[in-house]
C-alpha cells in the first residue's frame, strides 16, 4: 500500500504555505530538451537581527516569521533566557531588520568576537563556545512510541510544502506524540529550528513532551540546539555526523535518523523507545512525495 499526498493540515498550529507570493518566484529557463520551461524557485533575503541597540547577525532566510526567527536565534545563542522580559519585537520589512527589545540591558560584544561557522545550509553561525550551557541540560525521560514516529513521518512528508513546490529548502517540525504542531521551512535547517524555538519562547510552550523532526542532517549544531531547547527527541530522514551522535549520547538525547518508510536507526537514547508497532505493517510512501534523503 502506498500513501498519497494529503492536503489536510488541520492538525497543524502553523503549516507551510507553498502558495505564499513572497516565498517563491517563477523563473524561466531551458530544459534538457532545449524547451522553454518555467519553475518556482525559493526566495532568499537578508534579515539583520538586533538585540536592543546591538547588531547581532545578518541571516539569509526566505523571509517568513522574522519575529520567531529573531527570538529563536537569540534564544539558541544564549542571548535570551526563557524568563527574559521581552518588551518588543519590531520588524521593518523595508530595511529588512528585526529588533528584539528587553527590559534589562544587554551587551554581548565579547561573545560576538568568537564565532563558529557550522555545517548548516546557508552557512550557520554559532557565537561563543558551541558547548556553552549544555552542562546543566537535563532532558525528560519521556517515552517515544515507534508508532508515533511512523505516523509523523508519513504525515509530514505528504503535507504540501515549499519543498514539494520548489525544493532547495529544509523543514523542521515541532511534534507532540503523533501530531505535528509547528512546521517551519527555510533555506537553512538552523533557521527552521530557530523559528520553532522562537515560537516556543513567545508562546511559552513546554518542551519535555515534544519531538523535533528535521529534514536535514543530524549534525552537532542540530543536536545542541535541540538539547538547549529542552526537547528530548530529534528525528530525521537524513543521516548523522559522528560529533552529533557523541553530543546526543552525552546529554541523553534520543537521536533517530535514516527514517525511510519502515526503517530507521537510533544511535542515542534508545531507552526512550517503545516499540509498539510491527514495522512490516507500516505503509510504504509514494516515491513521488519522498524527500531526496529518503531515496538514497
Buried (B, 14 or more C-beta within 10 A) or exposed (E): EEBEEEEEBEEBEBBBBBEBEEBBEEEEEEEEEEEEEEBBBBBBBEBBBBBBEBEBBEBBBBBBBBBBBBBBBBBBBBBBEEEBEBEEBEBEEEEBBBBBBBEEEBEBEEBBEEEEEBBBBBEBBBBBEBEBBBEEBEBBEBBBBBBBBBBBBBBBBBBBBBBBBBEEBBBBBBBBBBBBBBBBBBBBBBBBBBBBBBBBBBEEBEBEBBBBBBBBBBBBBBBBBBBBBBBBBBBBBBBBBEBBBBBBBBBBBBBBBBBBBBEBEBBBBEEBBEEEBEEEEBEEBEEEBBBEBBEE
